[in-house]
């Protein structure tokens, strides 16, 4: 299937729900529906529209570059990779099982990481595996010895640096493994679960807990260095935002919608803000959680939240440079002077880095199967910019490529299962992880 030259068919559709008054509910006949207009509460905002003044603005991106590794969520500690190299028409290279996938009790929370020619994964039983990037051959598998009741555990997150593989779990464990063979180097237990993947930079590991604390640990020993506490928040979305870091500043994004800039050395707060706007609704958008990882680039930080706001801030002072009313749960992708976001409305939005003005908007939710059938509400994940196209994947088991210049849907392929985690790219290889626990590599 051609990724770049086959046009995707766009179709509009409506979902008609028929009442089944003859079916009993707890022994009683269902009451007729109330009259009036139905308002879907999951449409979190009105979306955004392209600025007509920018219609003739030419989008110029940095040239693609081959990245040897993808060692943590977002590709590096700052979550800014710009433009990665990928073949014009990548073909299936290999497929491998990582073990147990998502189910009613557990959920895959973190995409794989790639380093030193290996792909590392953690499944929902917390089995950690290493695969050869070139062939997909499994190299090793370990089950941490602290796992007792796997039904209590949802999943874990991963990060790699300097030969160490770091695993976090929703049961509140932080573990350092030897990436060569999976041997445990150290273990640190905290009192609360961790649903955000860790971030590692220059020998320091940064972990966000589910009660809105940021922990800094020595990556070599697991020794705690400092911690910061945000405001507690009862409501949240499973799967938190990995911190973003430079050698001077760590950006923590909490489920309260708060954003803190902390000193890398000692965790002292430098400034704080929040990304949420007032919402008079019971929709999921009323949850202030931030699940998209912050992005740091050229003395700016970009934060997108479920609370309905995207903002750019000065990294040193925290002053707002611009903001936009938009609900985003996926990590934005920055490339040159443009920022690409996937909104809760299944729209790809291209913004100008300076000013946050909208260059184009492209809908993904109307992508249909070849036979025109729809599979309910489709949830998309991504994007990743590689080989002059934005790559995304969906809960209906499809991947799509979108032009970063126009928003045109260029192509689509079928995957062996639904996908809810963004793809990763390293050494010219594109890797998806399906909800069934299957790694699928294209090259």
C-alpha positions in Angstrom: 0.0 0.0 0.0 1.5 3.3 -1.0 1.9 5.8 1.9 2.5 9.0 0.0 0.7 8.9 -3.4 -2.6 7.2 -2.8 -5.3 9.7 -1.8 -7.5 8.7 1.1 -11.2 8.9 0.5 -12.9 11.4 2.8 -16.5 10.7 3.7 -18.9 12.3 6.0 -21.1 10.1 8.1 -23.7 10.2 10.9 -24.4 7.7 13.6 -28.0 6.9 14.0 -29.0 5.2 17.3 -32.2 3.4 17.2 -34.2 2.9 20.3 -35.0 -0.7 21.4 -38.1 -0.2 23.5 -38.9 -3.9 23.5 -35.7 -4.8 25.4 -36.1 -4.9 29.2 -33.7 -3.0 31.5 -33.6 -4.7 35.0 -37.1 -6.1 34.3 -38.7 -2.9 33.2 -39.5 -1.6 29.8 -37.3 1.2 28.6 -38.9 4.6 28.7 -39.2 6.6 25.4 -36.3 9.1 24.8 -36.9 12.6 26.0 -37.7 15.1 23.3 -35.2 17.8 22.3 -31.9 18.2 20.5 -29.1 15.8 21.4 -25.8 17.5 22.2 -22.7 15.3 22.1 -20.7 16.0 25.2 -17.5 14.4 23.8 -17.1 17.2 21.3 -14.9 19.2 23.6 -14.6 22.4 21.8 -15.6 24.1 18.6 -12.2 23.5 17.0 -10.2 26.0 15.1 -10.1 27.3 11.6 -7.3 28.2 9.3 -6.4 31.9 9.2 -7.2 33.1 5.7 -4.4 35.6 5.9 -1.9 32.7 5.9 -3.3 30.9 2.8 -0.3 31.9 0.7 2.3 31.3 3.4 4.8 28.6 2.2 5.7 26.0 4.8 9.4 25.2 4.8 10.7 22.4 7.1 14.1 21.4 8.1 15.6 18.6 6.0 15.0 15.0 7.3 17.8 13.5 9.4 18.4 10.0 10.4 18.2 9.6 14.2 20.0 6.5 15.6 17.8 6.1 18.6 14.4 6.9 20.2 15.4 6.4 23.8 12.3 7.8 25.5 8.8 9.2 25.0 9.0 12.1 22.5 12.3 10.8 21.1 14.6 12.8 23.5 14.3 14.6 26.8 13.1 17.9 25.2 10.5 16.1 23.0 11.7 18.1 19.9 13.0 16.0 17.0 11.9 18.3 14.1 12.1 16.1 10.9 13.2 12.5 10.8 14.3 10.4 7.8 12.1 7.6 6.4 11.8 6.0 3.0 9.2 7.4 0.5 7.2 4.2 0.6 8.2 2.0 3.6 7.4 -1.7 3.4 6.7 -4.1 6.2 9.9 -5.3 7.7 9.0 -7.6 10.6 6.4 -8.2 13.3 6.8 -9.5 16.9 4.8 -10.0 20.0 5.7 -8.1 23.2 3.5 -10.4 25.4 0.3 -9.3 27.0 -1.5 -6.4 25.4 -4.4 -4.2 26.7 -7.5 -5.6 28.1 -10.3 -4.7 30.5 -7.9 -4.6 33.5 -4.7 -3.4 31.9 -3.6 -0.9 29.3 -0.5 -0.3 27.4 0.6 3.1 28.4 4.0 3.8 26.7 5.3 3.2 23.2 8.6 1.2 22.8 12.0 2.9 23.0 14.9 2.2 20.6 18.6 2.4 21.5 21.8 0.7 20.4 20.0 -1.2 17.7 17.4 -2.7 20.0 13.7 -2.1 20.6 12.6 -2.3 24.3 9.1 -2.9 25.4 7.0 -3.5 28.5 3.7 -5.3 28.4 0.7 -5.2 30.7 2.1 -8.0 32.9 5.3 -5.9 33.3 7.4 -8.3 31.3 10.2 -6.3 29.7 11.7 -7.5 26.4 14.4 -6.5 24.0 14.2 -7.1 20.2 16.7 -6.6 17.4 15.7 -3.5 15.4 17.0 -5.0 12.1 15.2 -8.3 12.3 12.6 -8.2 15.1 14.3 -11.2 16.8 13.7 -11.3 20.6 17.0 -11.0 22.5 15.9 -11.2 26.1 12.9 -11.1 28.4 12.7 -10.5 32.1 9.8 -10.4 34.6 10.6 -8.2 37.6 10.7 -10.1 40.8 8.4 -7.7 42.6 5.4 -8.5 40.5 3.0 -10.5 42.7 -0.6 -9.7 41.5 -0.4 -8.7 37.9 -4.2 -8.1 37.8 -3.6 -5.0 40.0 -1.1 -3.6 37.5 -2.1 -1.7 34.4 1.3 -1.1 32.7 4.6 0.6 32.8 6.8 3.2 31.1 10.3 3.1 29.7 13.4 5.2 29.1 17.0 4.5 28.1 20.3 6.2 28.8 23.9 5.1 29.0 23.3 1.4 28.9 20.5 1.6 31.5 16.8 0.8 30.9 14.4 2.4 33.4 11.0 1.0 34.0 8.1 2.7 35.9 4.8 1.0 36.9 1.3 2.0 37.9 2.0 0.0 41.2 4.6 2.6 42.1 7.9 0.9 41.3 10.9 2.4 39.6 13.4 -0.1 38.4 16.8 0.3 36.7 17.8 -2.6 34.4 21.0 -3.4 32.5 19.9 -2.9 28.9 22.3 -5.6 27.6 20.7 -8.5 29.3 17.8 -7.2 31.5 19.6 -7.7 34.9 18.1 -5.6 37.7 20.5 -2.9 38.8 18.3 -1.1 41.4 14.7 -0.7 42.5 12.9 2.2 44.2 9.4 1.8 45.5 7.2 4.9 46.0 3.8 5.1 47.8 1.7 5.9 44.7 1.3 4.7 41.2 3.1 6.1 38.1 1.2 6.3 34.9 3.5 8.7 33.0 6.7 7.4 31.2 9.9 8.6 32.8 12.4 11.1 31.3 16.1 10.8 31.6 18.9 13.3 30.9 22.6 13.3 31.9 22.3 10.7 34.6 19.1 12.0 36.2 15.7 10.2 36.0 12.5 12.3 36.3 9.3 10.6 37.2 5.8 12.0 37.5 3.5 10.2 40.0 -0.3 9.9 39.9 -0.6 12.2 42.9 1.2 15.0 41.1 4.7 14.8 42.4 7.8 15.0 40.3 10.7 12.8 41.5 14.3 13.2 40.5 16.5 10.2 41.0 20.1 9.3 40.3 19.9 7.1 37.2 22.9 5.0 38.2 21.8 4.1 41.7 18.1 5.0 42.0 18.9 7.3 44.9 16.3 10.1 45.4 17.7 13.6 44.7 14.7 15.9 45.1 11.0 16.1 44.6 8.3 18.6 43.8 4.6 18.5 44.6 1.8 20.0 42.6 -1.8 20.4 43.6 -3.7 17.1 44.1 -6.4 16.3 41.6 -9.0 13.5 42.0 -10.1 13.3 38.3 -7.6 12.4 35.7 -7.0 10.4 32.5 -4.9 7.2 32.7 -1.6 7.9 31.0 0.2 11.0 32.3 2.6 13.5 30.6 6.3 12.7 30.7 8.4 15.6 31.9 10.5 17.6 29.5 14.0 18.5 30.4 17.1 20.5 29.5 20.3 20.7 31.5 18.9 23.7 33.3 15.1 23.3 33.5 12.6 20.5 34.0 9.0 21.1 32.9 6.4 19.1 34.9 2.8 19.0 33.6 0.4 17.7 36.2 -3.2 16.3 36.1 -4.4 19.5 37.7 -3.6 21.4 34.5 -0.6 23.0 36.3 2.7 23.5 34.6 5.9 24.0 36.6 9.4 24.9 35.5 11.9 23.5 38.0 15.6 23.8 38.3 17.3 20.7 37.0 19.9 20.8 39.8 17.6 21.0 42.9 13.9 21.1 41.8 13.4 24.7 43.0 10.4 26.2 41.2 11.2 28.9 38.7 7.7 29.7 37.5 4.3 28.1 37.1 1.2 28.4 34.9 -1.8 26.3 33.9 -3.4 25.2 30.6 -7.1 25.1 31.1 -10.1 27.4 30.4 -13.4 27.7 32.2 -15.8 25.0 31.0 -19.5 24.6 32.1 -19.9 21.0 31.0 -19.8 17.5 32.4 -17.9 16.4 29.4 -14.5 14.8 29.7 -13.0 18.1 28.6 -13.9 19.4 32.1 -11.0 17.2 33.3 -7.9 19.5 33.5 -5.4 16.7 33.0 -2.4 17.1 30.8 -1.5 13.8 29.0 0.5 15.4 26.2 4.2 15.8 27.0 5.5 19.3 27.1 7.9 20.3 24.3 11.0 22.4 24.8 12.7 24.1 21.8 14.8 27.3 21.3 14.1 28.8 24.8 10.3 28.1 24.6 8.1 25.5 26.0 4.8 24.3 24.4 2.1 22.7 26.5 -1.2 21.2 25.3 -3.8 20.1 27.8 -7.1 18.3 28.0 -8.5 21.3 29.7 -9.0 23.1 26.4 -5.9 25.2 25.9 -2.5 25.1 24.1 0.1 27.6 25.2 3.6 28.7 24.3 5.7 30.1 27.2 9.2 31.7 27.6 11.3 28.9 29.1 13.3 31.2 31.4 10.6 33.5 32.7 7.3 31.6 32.0 5.7 34.6 30.3 3.0 33.7 27.9 3.9 34.2 24.2 0.5 33.0 22.9 -2.3 30.6 23.6 -5.1 28.9 21.7 -8.5 27.3 22.8 -8.0 23.8 21.7 -8.2 20.4 23.4 -5.2 18.2 22.8 -4.2 14.9 24.5 -1.3 13.9 22.2 2.2 15.4 22.4 2.6 18.2 19.8 5.2 17.8 17.1 7.5 20.8 16.5 9.4 21.1 13.1 11.2 24.3 12.3 8.8 27.2 12.6 5.6 25.0 12.7 3.8 23.1 15.4 1.5 20.1 14.5 -1.2 19.0 16.9 -3.8 16.3 17.0 -7.0 17.7 18.5 -9.7 15.9 20.5 -11.9 16.4 17.4 -9.5 14.1 15.3 -8.2 17.1 13.4 -4.5 17.7 12.6 -3.8 21.4 13.1 -0.7 23.2 11.8 0.3 26.3 13.8 3.0 28.9 13.4 5.6 28.6 16.1 5.5 32.4 16.4 2.1 33.7 17.4 0.2 30.4 17.3 -1.8 31.3 14.2 -3.5 28.4 12.3 -2.0 27.7 8.9 -4.3 24.7 8.1 -6.7 22.2 9.7 -7.2 18.7 8.3 -9.9 16.3 9.6 -9.0 12.6 10.2 -12.2 11.3 11.9 -14.0 10.9 8.5 -11.5 8.5 7.1 -13.5 5.5 6.0 -12.8 1.9 5.3 -12.4 1.0 1.7 -16.0 -0.3 1.7 -17.3 2.9 3.3 -18.2 1.3 6.6 -17.4 3.2 9.8 -16.3 1.5 13.1 -17.8 4.0 15.6 -15.7 6.8 17.0 -12.1 6.5 15.9 -9.3 7.7 18.2 -6.1 8.8 16.5 -2.6 9.0 18.0 0.5 10.9 16.9 1.7 12.7 14.9 5.4 11.9 14.0 7.0 13.8 11.2 9.2 11.5 9.1 10.1 11.5 5.4 8.1 14.6 4.6 4.8 13.3 6.0 3.0 13.2 9.3 2.4 9.6 10.4 -0.6 8.8 12.7 -2.3 5.6 13.8 -5.9 4.8 14.9 -8.0 2.7 17.2 -9.6 1.1 14.1 -6.2 -0.4 13.2 -5.1 1.9 10.4 -2.2 4.2 9.9 -2.4 7.4 7.8 0.2 9.8 6.3 -0.7 13.5 6.0 1.2 16.2 4.1 2.8 18.6 6.6 2.6 21.3 3.9 -1.1 21.2 3.1 -2.8 18.8 5.5 -3.8 16.5 2.5 -4.2 12.9 3.5 -1.6 11.1 1.3 -2.1 7.5 2.1 -3.2 4.9 4.5 -2.5 1.3 5.4 -4.0 -1.4 7.6 -2.3 -2.6 10.7 -2.8 -5.9 12.5 -4.7 -4.4 15.3 -5.9 -1.1 17.0 -3.3 1.4 18.0 -3.6 4.0 20.8 0.1 4.9 21.2 2.1 7.1 18.8 4.6 5.4 16.4 8.4 5.7 16.9 11.1 6.1 14.4 14.9 5.3 14.5 17.5 4.4 11.9 14.9 4.8 9.1 12.5 2.3 10.7 9.0 3.1 11.7 7.5 1.0 14.5 3.9 0.7 15.7 2.7 -1.0 18.9 -0.9 -2.4 18.6 -3.3 -2.8 21.6 -2.8 -6.6 21.1 0.8 -6.3 22.0 2.2 -6.6 18.5 5.2 -4.7 17.2 5.0 -3.8 13.5 8.0 -2.4 11.8 8.2 -0.7 8.4 11.4 0.2 6.6 
